[in-house]
Amino acid sequence: MAKIGSFLVLISLACFLTLSICDDDENNYGGGRGNLFPGFYSRSCPKAEEIVRSVVAQAVARETRMAASLMRLHFHDCFVQGCDGSLLLDSSGSIVTEKGSNPNNGSARGFEVVDQIKAALENECPGIVSCADALTLAARDSSVLTGGPSWMVPLGRRDSTSASLSGSNNNIPAPNNPFNTILSRFNRQGLDVTDMVALSGSHTIGFSSCTSFRQRLYNQSGNGTLDTTLEQSYAANLRQRCPRSGGDQNLSELDINSAGRFDNSYFKNLIKNMGLLNSDEVLFSSNEESRELVKKYAEDQEDFFEQFAESMIKMGNISPLTGSSGEIRKNCRKINS
C-alpha cells in the first residue's frame, strides 16, 4: 500500500495512534459546534471502525465488486444534501427514495451490506453510530481491501430525515455528460478539478452496464458513429458485450486491466483512449488541466493515492448534519418513528 504523504492524512493518522490530540471531548474539538473528527466514537463506541471493517471485509471476500458498489453509494449520497445517508432511505410516507433516480435506479447496490453494518453497530452500541458515518467508513475500507490507500475518517455525521429525488437527478454527474457539466457538478459541492480527477480514479475498480456506454459505441454525435476518442480495438471488444439493442445490463470492467485491484491503471487506460465511460475519457481528451493530472497519476501511483485520500476526506465533509441536526437512525432504510 502506498504511503499517505499529505499533511492532512498524516495528522489524522497521528490523531488515531496517540489520541492525545484527538480525544472526543467536545470542549477540545468543538463537538457542540458540529465539527467532524476521527476520534468521535473513541469513548461512545470504540469498536465502531473495527465492526464496519469486518462486515465490509466479509462482503468484499464474497464479491470483490462490492467494494466499488459501496464507494459509489458514498459518492451518490454526498452529492445530494451532503453526506447524510439520505440515499439509504426507502420510500415511506412523505419520503420519495433517491434509489429511483436516473443515476441510481437499477445500478445502486450494496444496501444490504450497509444493513448488516448497521445491525452489527446497533448490537454493540445502540443509537450511537449514524448510517452516514457507517457508509463513509465502508467507502474507506473498500479502498483498503482492494489495495488502495487508507486514511483516517473524520466522524460525527448524523442522518437526514429527508431525501431528494430531484437532487439525485440533478447533482450527480451522468456517464455521458460533457467535461464542463461534470466539473460544474463537482464545483457545486466545493470540489475542484483535482478532486474530480482523483475521485474518478475510483473507477479503477468495478463495472458498468451497457446502457452507460452504448452511446459511445453507436451514436456518440447523434449521427450513428463511434466516439472518436475510443480506441478502435477496445470498441470492437465492447460491442461484443454491448449490442446496439438488448443486453442493457451486460457489464464491462471500468478498468480493463485490473477491475478488482485499486491502482493507477485507470489513468493509463485513459491515455490509451480506453476509458469505458465518456465521463472517464473526457478527463484526458477535453481539458488541459485535467489531462496533466491524468498523466501525473498514470506516472506516479503514490501521487494518485495521496490525492485520492485527501479528496475522499474532502468529499466526506460535504454539508454534514451534526450536533442536534438530523438523527441517528436505528434502521438505515427509514427514519426513526
PALODO-423982 format. One record per residue (C-alpha): residue in three letters; residue number from 1; x, y, z. Coordinates in Angstrom, 3 decimals. Layout:
REC_resn_resi_px_py_pz
REC_ala_NUM_X_Y_Z $
...
This chain:
REC_resn_resi_px_py_pz
REC_met_1_0.000_0.000_0.000 $
REC_ala_2_1.308_3.444_-0.869 $
REC_lys_3_2.328_5.831_1.874 $
REC_ile_4_-0.213_8.546_2.534 $
REC_gly_5_2.008_11.568_2.420 $
REC_ser_6_-0.305_14.538_2.749 $
REC_phe_7_-0.179_16.670_5.863 $
REC_leu_8_-3.894_16.204_6.473 $
REC_val_9_-3.782_12.451_6.326 $
REC_leu_10_-0.637_12.236_8.431 $
REC_ile_11_-2.169_14.418_11.114 $
REC_ser_12_-5.289_12.265_11.076 $
REC_leu_13_-3.151_9.157_11.465 $
REC_ala_14_-1.291_10.723_14.357 $
REC_cys_15_-4.623_11.507_15.969 $
REC_phe_16_-5.647_7.885_15.732 $
REC_leu_17_-2.426_6.462_17.060 $
REC_thr_18_-1.996_8.733_20.022 $
REC_leu_19_-5.493_10.015_20.779 $
REC_ser_20_-3.573_12.734_22.603 $
REC_ile_21_-4.717_15.466_20.263 $
REC_cys_22_-7.947_13.927_19.008 $
REC_asp_23_-9.879_12.890_22.096 $
REC_asp_24_-13.653_13.079_21.657 $
REC_asp_25_-14.038_15.835_24.262 $
REC_glu_26_-16.488_18.385_22.851 $
REC_asn_27_-14.780_21.211_24.700 $
REC_asn_28_-11.493_20.454_22.963 $
REC_tyr_29_-12.863_19.744_19.487 $
REC_gly_30_-15.945_21.840_19.097 $
REC_gly_31_-18.382_18.934_19.177 $
REC_gly_32_-21.025_21.418_20.223 $
REC_arg_33_-20.283_23.347_17.027 $
REC_gly_34_-20.727_20.268_14.940 $
REC_asn_35_-17.109_19.536_13.953 $
REC_leu_36_-16.141_16.165_12.495 $
REC_phe_37_-13.021_14.417_13.796 $
REC_pro_38_-11.564_10.896_13.710 $
REC_gly_39_-11.943_10.136_17.417 $
REC_phe_40_-15.638_10.904_17.595 $
REC_tyr_41_-16.619_7.394_18.747 $
REC_ser_42_-13.483_6.592_20.750 $
REC_arg_43_-15.480_6.595_24.002 $
REC_ser_44_-19.082_6.031_22.941 $
REC_cys_45_-18.420_3.127_20.531 $
REC_pro_46_-14.703_2.288_20.449 $
REC_lys_47_-15.177_-0.812_18.275 $
REC_ala_48_-17.175_1.028_15.587 $
REC_glu_49_-14.464_1.095_12.926 $
REC_glu_50_-13.473_-2.498_13.630 $
REC_ile_51_-17.090_-3.581_13.201 $
REC_val_52_-17.515_-1.758_9.902 $
REC_arg_53_-14.218_-3.112_8.583 $
REC_ser_54_-15.168_-6.687_9.486 $
REC_val_55_-18.530_-6.591_7.718 $
REC_val_56_-17.091_-4.917_4.616 $
REC_ala_57_-14.231_-7.423_4.504 $
REC_gln_58_-16.692_-10.312_4.519 $
REC_ala_59_-18.781_-8.698_1.784 $
REC_val_60_-15.772_-7.998_-0.453 $
REC_ala_61_-14.460_-11.521_0.121 $
REC_arg_62_-17.778_-12.827_-1.217 $
REC_glu_63_-17.808_-10.427_-4.154 $
REC_thr_64_-14.904_-8.110_-4.992 $
REC_arg_65_-17.232_-5.856_-6.976 $
REC_met_66_-18.943_-4.856_-3.717 $
REC_ala_67_-16.027_-2.568_-2.872 $
REC_ala_68_-16.785_-0.388_-5.885 $
REC_ser_69_-20.502_-0.508_-5.136 $
REC_leu_70_-20.023_0.802_-1.584 $
REC_met_71_-17.733_3.603_-2.775 $
REC_arg_72_-20.349_4.589_-5.321 $
REC_leu_73_-23.073_4.697_-2.659 $
REC_his_74_-20.952_7.103_-0.621 $
REC_phe_75_-20.341_9.335_-3.645 $
REC_his_76_-24.009_9.381_-4.631 $
REC_asp_77_-25.015_10.092_-1.047 $
REC_cys_78_-22.631_13.019_-0.558 $
REC_phe_79_-23.622_14.767_-3.789 $
REC_val_80_-27.255_15.032_-2.622 $
REC_gln_81_-27.916_17.066_0.541 $
REC_gly_82_-24.378_16.295_1.727 $
REC_cys_83_-23.104_13.107_3.373 $
REC_asp_84_-26.224_12.407_5.409 $
REC_gly_85_-27.316_8.881_4.500 $
REC_ser_86_-30.306_10.175_2.519 $
REC_leu_87_-29.587_7.713_-0.300 $
REC_leu_88_-30.170_4.824_2.085 $
REC_leu_89_-33.792_5.734_2.811 $
REC_asp_90_-36.606_3.759_1.194 $
REC_ser_91_-39.814_5.494_0.141 $
REC_ser_92_-42.157_5.893_3.086 $
REC_gly_93_-44.782_8.480_3.940 $
REC_ser_94_-43.584_11.816_2.562 $
REC_ile_95_-40.163_10.421_1.628 $
REC_val_96_-39.538_9.586_-2.027 $
REC_thr_97_-36.389_7.491_-2.210 $
REC_glu_98_-33.310_8.611_-4.105 $
REC_lys_99_-32.858_4.988_-5.148 $
REC_gly_100_-35.292_5.581_-8.009 $
REC_ser_101_-33.338_8.437_-9.586 $
REC_asn_102_-31.720_8.078_-13.003 $
REC_pro_103_-28.191_7.681_-11.556 $
REC_asn_104_-29.309_5.050_-9.025 $
REC_asn_105_-32.230_3.091_-10.453 $
REC_gly_106_-31.129_-0.431_-11.294 $
REC_ser_107_-27.460_0.287_-10.592 $
REC_ala_108_-27.019_1.439_-6.984 $
REC_arg_109_-26.241_-1.657_-4.929 $
REC_gly_110_-24.756_-2.672_-1.604 $
REC_phe_111_-27.658_-1.561_0.571 $
REC_glu_112_-27.868_-4.972_2.208 $
REC_val_113_-24.221_-4.664_3.277 $
REC_val_114_-24.991_-1.304_4.884 $
REC_asp_115_-27.912_-3.014_6.660 $
REC_gln_116_-25.525_-5.644_8.008 $
REC_ile_117_-23.067_-2.992_9.180 $
REC_lys_118_-25.804_-1.055_10.931 $
REC_ala_119_-27.215_-4.162_12.621 $
REC_ala_120_-23.772_-5.037_13.964 $
REC_leu_121_-23.227_-1.476_15.211 $
REC_glu_122_-26.630_-1.389_16.895 $
REC_asn_123_-25.864_-4.658_18.614 $
REC_glu_124_-22.615_-3.241_20.007 $
REC_cys_125_-23.688_0.325_20.821 $
REC_pro_126_-27.354_1.114_20.122 $
REC_gly_127_-28.247_4.550_18.840 $
REC_ile_128_-24.669_5.820_18.634 $
REC_val_129_-23.190_5.452_15.131 $
REC_ser_130_-25.011_7.088_12.239 $
REC_cys_131_-25.705_5.426_8.909 $
REC_ala_132_-23.883_8.323_7.225 $
REC_asp_133_-20.712_7.580_9.197 $
REC_ala_134_-21.062_3.847_8.623 $
REC_leu_135_-21.214_4.392_4.860 $
REC_thr_136_-18.265_6.795_4.936 $
REC_leu_137_-16.163_4.241_6.803 $
REC_ala_138_-17.277_1.477_4.437 $
REC_ala_139_-16.021_3.514_1.467 $
REC_arg_140_-12.584_3.902_3.064 $
REC_asp_141_-12.417_0.211_3.916 $
REC_ser_142_-13.403_-0.689_0.354 $
REC_ser_143_-10.330_1.164_-0.890 $
REC_val_144_-8.025_-0.580_1.575 $
REC_leu_145_-9.423_-4.055_0.928 $
REC_thr_146_-8.770_-3.783_-2.806 $
REC_gly_147_-5.207_-2.496_-2.396 $
REC_gly_148_-5.862_1.227_-2.321 $
REC_pro_149_-4.926_3.912_0.191 $
REC_ser_150_-6.173_4.298_3.734 $
REC_trp_151_-6.998_7.473_5.609 $
REC_met_152_-8.451_8.488_8.944 $
REC_val_153_-12.121_9.328_8.510 $
REC_pro_154_-13.471_12.406_10.315 $
REC_leu_155_-16.646_11.238_12.053 $
REC_gly_156_-19.693_12.700_13.761 $
REC_arg_157_-22.216_12.912_10.910 $
REC_arg_158_-25.880_12.474_11.710 $
REC_asp_159_-28.591_11.054_9.473 $
REC_ser_160_-31.079_13.057_7.464 $
REC_thr_161_-34.827_12.746_7.944 $
REC_ser_162_-35.467_13.507_4.278 $
REC_ala_163_-34.356_12.516_0.798 $
REC_ser_164_-34.210_14.409_-2.508 $
REC_leu_165_-35.083_12.610_-5.713 $
REC_ser_166_-34.667_15.819_-7.709 $
REC_gly_167_-31.290_16.459_-6.095 $
REC_ser_168_-30.151_12.985_-7.053 $
REC_asn_169_-31.268_13.506_-10.650 $
REC_asn_170_-29.686_16.950_-10.932 $
REC_asn_171_-26.500_16.821_-8.859 $
REC_ile_172_-24.836_13.517_-9.731 $
REC_pro_173_-22.779_13.546_-12.957 $
REC_ala_174_-24.016_11.207_-15.681 $
REC_pro_175_-21.780_8.858_-17.718 $
REC_asn_176_-22.400_10.790_-20.951 $
REC_asn_177_-22.080_14.315_-19.553 $
REC_pro_178_-19.512_16.592_-21.216 $
REC_phe_179_-16.497_17.745_-19.221 $
REC_asn_180_-17.840_21.163_-18.243 $
REC_thr_181_-21.095_19.725_-16.912 $
REC_ile_182_-19.235_17.193_-14.795 $
REC_leu_183_-16.874_19.834_-13.422 $
REC_ser_184_-19.739_22.193_-12.607 $
REC_arg_185_-21.423_19.460_-10.575 $
REC_phe_186_-18.238_18.857_-8.635 $
REC_asn_187_-17.736_22.603_-8.139 $
REC_arg_188_-21.274_22.830_-6.784 $
REC_gln_189_-20.132_20.561_-3.947 $
REC_gly_190_-16.989_22.587_-3.240 $
REC_leu_191_-14.752_20.160_-5.146 $
REC_asp_192_-12.259_21.287_-7.785 $
REC_val_193_-10.785_19.731_-10.911 $
REC_thr_194_-8.054_17.965_-8.904 $
REC_asp_195_-10.693_16.352_-6.699 $
REC_met_196_-12.730_15.408_-9.757 $
REC_val_197_-9.841_13.631_-11.489 $
REC_ala_198_-8.615_11.910_-8.324 $
REC_leu_199_-12.077_10.731_-7.270 $
REC_ser_200_-12.791_9.499_-10.799 $
REC_gly_201_-9.834_7.204_-10.206 $
REC_ser_202_-12.147_5.064_-8.078 $
REC_his_203_-13.185_3.664_-11.458 $
REC_thr_204_-10.040_1.580_-11.245 $
REC_ile_205_-12.374_-0.981_-9.637 $
REC_gly_206_-15.868_-2.102_-10.549 $
REC_phe_207_-18.092_-2.495_-13.583 $
REC_ser_208_-20.631_-0.517_-15.556 $
REC_ser_209_-23.661_-1.622_-17.537 $
REC_cys_210_-24.082_-1.401_-21.291 $
REC_thr_211_-26.603_1.437_-21.033 $
REC_ser_212_-23.896_3.675_-19.581 $
REC_phe_213_-21.581_3.481_-22.589 $
REC_arg_214_-23.686_2.255_-25.546 $
REC_gln_215_-23.921_5.782_-26.948 $
REC_arg_216_-20.136_5.899_-27.351 $
REC_leu_217_-20.204_2.734_-29.452 $
REC_tyr_218_-23.023_3.540_-31.835 $
REC_asn_219_-24.211_7.139_-31.743 $
REC_gln_220_-21.884_9.455_-29.847 $
REC_ser_221_-22.501_12.540_-32.001 $
REC_gly_222_-26.071_11.776_-32.989 $
REC_asn_223_-25.079_10.593_-36.451 $
REC_gly_224_-24.669_6.855_-35.826 $
REC_thr_225_-20.888_6.925_-35.474 $
REC_leu_226_-18.323_5.697_-32.939 $
REC_asp_227_-16.850_8.069_-30.370 $
REC_thr_228_-13.563_9.156_-31.951 $
REC_thr_229_-11.849_9.205_-28.544 $
REC_leu_230_-12.458_5.466_-28.114 $
REC_glu_231_-9.644_3.144_-29.215 $
REC_gln_232_-10.969_1.020_-32.074 $
REC_ser_233_-9.942_-2.477_-30.962 $
REC_tyr_234_-11.248_-1.734_-27.473 $
REC_ala_235_-14.501_-0.506_-29.019 $
REC_ala_236_-14.806_-3.715_-31.043 $
REC_asn_237_-14.400_-5.738_-27.837 $
REC_leu_238_-17.052_-3.657_-26.092 $
REC_arg_239_-19.505_-4.131_-28.972 $
REC_gln_240_-19.393_-7.883_-28.369 $
REC_arg_241_-20.689_-7.304_-24.842 $
REC_cys_242_-22.944_-4.373_-25.617 $
REC_pro_243_-25.045_-4.745_-28.798 $
REC_arg_244_-26.903_-1.873_-30.410 $
REC_ser_245_-30.096_-3.121_-28.785 $
REC_gly_246_-30.641_-5.556_-25.928 $
REC_gly_247_-28.180_-6.577_-23.257 $
REC_asp_248_-28.787_-3.391_-21.295 $
REC_gln_249_-27.478_-4.856_-18.048 $
REC_asn_250_-24.436_-6.571_-19.551 $
REC_leu_251_-21.381_-5.499_-17.555 $
REC_ser_252_-17.929_-4.350_-18.639 $
REC_glu_253_-14.939_-3.531_-16.460 $
REC_leu_254_-14.370_0.140_-15.751 $
REC_asp_255_-10.648_-0.702_-15.770 $
REC_ile_256_-9.971_-3.391_-18.339 $
REC_asn_257_-6.627_-4.271_-16.754 $
REC_ser_258_-7.450_-4.582_-13.059 $
REC_ala_259_-11.148_-4.258_-12.239 $
REC_gly_260_-10.643_-5.869_-8.844 $
REC_arg_261_-7.463_-4.056_-7.795 $
REC_phe_262_-7.249_-0.428_-6.722 $
REC_asp_263_-4.283_1.036_-8.588 $
REC_asn_264_-3.457_3.715_-11.164 $
REC_ser_265_-4.162_1.551_-14.217 $
REC_tyr_266_-7.350_3.552_-14.853 $
REC_phe_267_-5.312_6.632_-15.751 $
REC_lys_268_-3.006_4.663_-18.020 $
REC_asn_269_-6.106_3.450_-19.856 $
REC_leu_270_-7.339_7.000_-20.416 $
REC_ile_271_-4.077_7.942_-22.111 $
REC_lys_272_-4.603_4.985_-24.470 $
REC_asn_273_-8.211_6.116_-25.204 $
REC_met_274_-9.506_3.106_-23.312 $
REC_gly_275_-11.686_4.738_-20.703 $
REC_leu_276_-15.027_2.950_-20.588 $
REC_leu_277_-17.349_5.889_-19.936 $
REC_asn_278_-17.466_9.191_-21.725 $
REC_ser_279_-17.161_10.825_-18.296 $
REC_asp_280_-13.869_8.961_-17.880 $
REC_glu_281_-12.286_9.699_-21.239 $
REC_val_282_-13.142_13.424_-21.238 $
REC_leu_283_-10.724_13.826_-18.335 $
REC_phe_284_-7.947_13.245_-20.861 $
REC_ser_285_-9.476_14.471_-24.089 $
REC_ser_286_-11.326_17.660_-23.179 $
REC_asn_287_-9.300_19.794_-20.770 $
REC_glu_288_-5.600_20.578_-20.442 $
REC_glu_289_-5.542_20.823_-16.648 $
REC_ser_290_-7.290_17.506_-16.143 $
REC_arg_291_-5.144_15.926_-18.876 $
REC_glu_292_-1.986_16.831_-16.989 $
REC_leu_293_-3.438_15.353_-13.797 $
REC_val_294_-4.264_12.121_-15.638 $
REC_lys_295_-0.662_11.939_-16.855 $
REC_lys_296_0.641_12.663_-13.361 $
REC_tyr_297_-1.389_9.908_-11.730 $
REC_ala_298_-0.601_7.454_-14.531 $
REC_glu_299_3.107_8.013_-13.900 $
REC_asp_300_3.016_8.015_-10.111 $
REC_gln_301_0.603_5.813_-8.183 $
REC_glu_302_1.831_7.337_-4.921 $
REC_asp_303_0.644_10.782_-6.012 $
REC_phe_304_-2.718_9.365_-7.004 $
REC_phe_305_-3.201_7.513_-3.718 $
REC_glu_306_-2.273_10.584_-1.706 $
REC_gln_307_-4.647_12.863_-3.584 $
REC_phe_308_-7.425_10.282_-3.600 $
REC_ala_309_-7.277_10.053_0.187 $
REC_glu_310_-7.353_13.842_0.560 $
REC_ser_311_-10.234_14.200_-1.890 $
REC_met_312_-12.238_11.450_-0.211 $
REC_ile_313_-11.885_13.257_3.115 $
REC_lys_314_-12.937_16.496_1.427 $
REC_met_315_-15.958_14.870_-0.229 $
REC_gly_316_-16.906_13.162_3.032 $
REC_asn_317_-17.097_16.578_4.686 $
REC_ile_318_-19.759_17.959_2.326 $
REC_ser_319_-22.581_19.549_4.357 $
REC_pro_320_-22.752_17.033_7.208 $
REC_leu_321_-25.578_17.132_9.720 $
REC_thr_322_-24.033_17.471_13.173 $
REC_gly_323_-24.881_18.474_16.719 $
REC_ser_324_-28.645_18.288_17.175 $
REC_ser_325_-29.470_18.267_13.447 $
REC_gly_326_-30.917_15.120_11.941 $
REC_glu_327_-30.952_11.900_13.918 $
REC_ile_328_-29.150_8.598_14.459 $
REC_arg_329_-31.301_6.107_12.589 $
REC_lys_330_-31.898_2.701_14.077 $
REC_asn_331_-32.550_1.321_10.607 $
REC_cys_332_-30.760_2.979_7.683 $
REC_arg_333_-33.742_2.460_5.392 $
REC_lys_334_-36.227_4.509_7.406 $
REC_ile_335_-36.353_7.464_9.744 $
REC_asn_336_-36.996_6.826_13.419 $
REC_ser_337_-40.703_6.814_14.254 $
